[in-house]
Every structure is written in structure tokens, then in C-alpha cells.
Amino acid sequence: MNDRLRGCTAAALCCLTLLACGTARADDEPAKAPSPWVLLPTFANNPKLGSSVGALGAYMTKFDAQSQLSMFGVNAQYTSTDSATAGAFARASFNADRHRVLVLAVGGVIKNDYDDFLGTGMPLKSDDHLRAFVGRYLLRVKDDWFVGAQALVTNYQMIGQTALDNDLLALLGLTGFEAGGVGLVLYHDSRDVLDAPKRGWLFNVNNVAYREAIKGDHDFDVYRADYRHFWSHGDGHVLALRQSNQWTVEAPPSAYAPVMLRGYTMGEYLGKNMSSIEVEERYRFAQRWTATLFAGAACLYGAGKSCSDSKNVFPSIGAGVQYILKPAQGIVANLEFAAGKDGNNGLLFKMGYAW
């Protein structure tokens, strides 16, 4: 572990300790109503992107007893590579959880420094200019099943920091893209608590049809399927499983599916299609403390790539510790370290479990 990673780990442990001390209460101290606000420092350390620091603030409420927790917040981060991003989000559940709405707006400049971009053996420095807006609406139709619609607009651009970087991006056909699309959602959700489920399962299949008539220069389609299952066992322990997929049709290379596993830099490895599987044990070792141990693998395939080639398979393994900030709402402060192949790894301190 290098000195920077040691320093980040120590800082995260200090944050967890301060959070724990700040929420501790003596037995004879009268109980107070939990605050609807949450404010959390965040940071990440990655050998490809350097270190980032930021903050997240959110307001939480329940519109009625049968609905899930609603949350409205903002977050921002700045990295040692001079990247900066900011976003606002809203997640609402109302009318006895018959309706769910998700809105996300994000923007910023992300400066990447890849040692081996897309497996070409070539280093790359790029500036990614990101502006995106996402909206989704779900309607409960029967039991735990929802149907809905979603829309996405982005002006994602990718610019090399040097002439050589621009040549490599042009050679790979990665120039970023402007795109806007709409799609349909089929959704099943029987989780008991959205942010820290102990039981239940989720199934999410959706598509986005990107069309020039909405925004951009390409007509293409993206399909996603995500399955998660949670089993409660022992004294508050949870075993979790996730299987995720993303398939693209006629997409430009910049819109290909990324490896979405902890330990890997988002966007460094892309393929026409991606499938992954993860298993995670969430072990409760104290009233407000849990620990995670997880492992998984992803595969990029299609357009000449196959899962039978080890170059297209990306394993991941890691562990973490969490402090439960809001027991009733299931909100946790989460410190995790994950490692992949070829020197990929990451240390992350954020709000919430990974999924």
C-alpha cells in the first residue's frame, strides 16, 4: 500500500470514528427525533485518476407510512488531477409507494490519465466534458411489479490533452457523443429497505433508444438487465447477489458498455456488450457496524471480443467497513477497498452500500 493510499485510509477511518462519536448517545440521555438531513464528506483514491475529495448533502423524508424513503440532495467532488464534477438528485416515493420518480443532473470536467487505454498498450490523457440529465418514472401495477418510462440527454465529449492523445482517440473512434433517448422500464422490487436491504429481490430491465431527432448524431440502442437478491441470515447478516448486463446495438464506440465493478476506472475498458456477477457478504459485528467482503467478475464481448479470452474478463475482490448513520432509514457511511487485475484498484468512502 503506497503512502497516498495509507493517508486516504487513515482519513476515512477518522471520518468513521467521528461519525460514530457524533451519533453515540448515553443510555440515560433522552432520545431525540432523527434529523432528516445527512451531510457526509466523500473521497476516492485510484491509481489511474488520483485522489478526489468532496461532499454530499441530502434531505430525507417519507411522504406516507407505506412509501419508501425519499431523498433530495446535491454532491460535488474535486480530484488531484484537477477534475471537478457536481450533481443534484431527487428520489421520490409517494401515494403508498404506488409512484416512484428519479431525477439526476450532473456536469463537470473529468481529466483521465490511463496507463493502458482499452487494452491497446498505449497511455492516454483525456478531458471528458460531461453534461447529463436523467429522469425516470415508475408506476406500481401489481404486487411488487412496476412499469415506467425514462429519458436521458447528454453532451458527453472526449478531448485528448495532447496531439498524440487526440490521434489515439481518433484511431479508436472515441470522440464522445451528443445523445438523447427515451425508453421503457419493467421493474420488480420486493426489498424491505431500499438503501440497506436485508431481504427481497430486484429485477430491472430497461432500454434507451437514442435518436438524432431528440439530440445527437447517432441512432443507437442500449438494453440493460439487472438482478439483485438479498438473503438475511444469522444476527443481522446479509448475503447479496447481483447479476448485471448491458447490450448495445449500432452504438458508437464511446457509448459501448463499461466494466462496472469496484476497483476499475469507469470508461477505461469498453465493449459492445458487458455482463457481470458479484457476491457480497454484509456481516454485522456491532449494533451500528457492518463489514463487507465481496468478489465478482465482468466480461466484455461482441464485435470480435469473447469471454473465452482472458483479456476480456475482469475479476474484482475487496472488503470494507460501514457505519450505520440512520438506522431507521438504512443510510450508511461506507469505506471499501477493491482490487482488480493489471494493477487496478480503488479506495472509496461514500454514502450507501455499492448496490
C-alpha positions, -999 to +999 in steps of 0.1 A: +000+000+000+016+033-011+018+064+012-012+082-005-034+051-001-023+049+036-032+085+041-066+081+025-074+050+045-064+068+077-086+098+068-116+076+061-111+057+094-110+091+112-143+101+095-159+069+105-148+074+141-160+110+142-194+099+128-197+072+154-188+095+182-212+122+169-242+098+169-234+079+201-258+085+230-256+076+266-284+053+279-297+079+302-298+107+276-333+113+262-338+101+227-342+128+200-361+126+168-337+117+140-326+146+118-339+145+082-306+158+070-274+139+061-241+155+053-211+133+045-176+140+033-166+117+004-133+107-012-118+082-035-083+070-044-075+054-077-041+048-093-055+059-127-073+090-115-055+101-084-074+112-053-107+130-050-124+148-022-160+161-020-192+162+000-228+150-002-258+167+014-293+154+013-327+158+029-347+127+036-384+122+042-413+097+039-444+111+023-466+085+039-461+054+061-463+029+032-439+047+009-402+042+007-377+068+018-375+099-005-342+118-008-332+151-023-296+162-024-265+176-041-229+164-043-196+176-056-160+164-059-126+177-069-096+155-078-059+157-076-059+156-115-079+189-115-112+171-124-144+186-110-180+173-110-212+184-094-247+170-094-282+172-080-305+143-075-341+135-063-356+101-055-392+102-045-417+075-035-453+086-027-490+075-026-483+043-007-453+037-029-475+035-060-454+061-077-416+064-079-396+092-095-359+095-101-342+126-114-304+132-118-285+162-133-247+162-134-219+182-150-182+186-149-148+181-165-130+147-158-093+145-166-083+109-172-047+095-172-048+059-184-017+037-185-032+012-209-064+025-226-089-001-238-061-027-238-042-010-266-010-008-246-010+029-252-012+056-225-039+083-228-046+116-212-081+130-219-105+156-208-141+144-206-167+172-206-199+158-192-234+173-190-262+149-184-298+148-173-317+116-165-354+111-155-374+080-147-410+074-136-424+041-123-460+031-116-468+001-094-492-022-114-495-053-093-479-065-061-442-056-064-442-051-101-437-016-117-438-003-153-424+030-164-405+052-188-372+071-188-354+098-207-317+108-209-299+137-225-262+142-226-235+162-244-206+139-234-174+150-251-139+134-250-108+156-258-072+145-257-048+166-236-021+163-263-020+159-301-009+122-296-039+116-274-062+131-300-047+108-326-053+078-305-089+088-298-095+093-335-079+060-343-102+042-318-132+063-330-137+077-295-147+113-298-175+114-273-211+119-284-242+140-280-272+119-275-308+120-262-331+090-258-362+075-243-371+041-231-393+017-212-388+000-178-400-032-163-392-033-126-397-057-097-388-046-062-395-066-030-366-052-009-376-043+026-354-012+027-341+004-005-307+016+009-298-014+031-320-044+022-319-075+044-343-095+022-361-094-011-351-092-047-349-066-075-353-071-113-348-042-136-349-045-174-350-013-195-339+003-227-328+036-241-335+044-277-311+072-286-323+091-317-310+120-337-344+135-337-340+141-299-304+150-298-271+139-313-255+124-344-263+087-340-293+064-338-285+035-315-300+014-287-289+003-252-305-025-233-299-033-196-309-061-173-301-061-136-310-088-110-302-085-072-312-108-044-307-104-007-309-131+020-309-124+057-291-148+079-277-151+114-278-120+137-284-092+111-260-106+084-270-103+047-258-123+017-263-104-015-260-114-052-260-092-083-260-101-120-259-072-144-259-069-182-256-041-208-260-047-246-256-021-273-269-020-309-253+002-335-237+023-308-206+044-314-175+031-295-177+059-270-212+046-260-201+010-256-208-008-223-182-002-195-169-026-168-189-016-138-171-034-109-154-018-079-117-015-084-119-004-121-120+031-136-153+037-153-148+040-190-113+026-193-125-007-205-154-008-230-171-034-251-201-038-273-217-058-245-210-064-208-221-090-183-210-092-147-218-111-115-210-102-079-214-118-045-212-098-012-214-108+024-225-080+048-215-090+083-230-072+113-204-072+141-219-044+163-252-025+166-242+001+141-213-015+123-211-039+094-183-053+073-184-063+037-164-090+018-171-092-020-159-107-052-171-107-088-161-107-124-172-089-156-168-098-193-168-077-224-180-094-255-192-088-291-176-071-320-147-096-320-144-100-282-152-132-264-154-143-228-132-172-236-103-148-240-089-138-206-081-103-218-119-096-218-125-110-183-121-086-153-121-101-118-126-080-087-123-086-050-124-064-019-136-056+016-150-027+036-165-014+068-197+006+073-211+027+100-250+030+101-257+067+102-295+064+101-307+030+114-344+036+106-336+047+070-308+023+063-282+050+055-246+040+060-212+056+057-191+031+036-154+027+033-143+000+008-112-011-010-114-032-042-087-047-064-088-059-100-063-072-125-034-053-140-029-030-111-064-017-110-077-009-075-096+018-057-104+031-022-138+047-018-156+065+011-192+074+003-228+071+014-245+038+009-237+002+000-224-003-035-257-017-046 
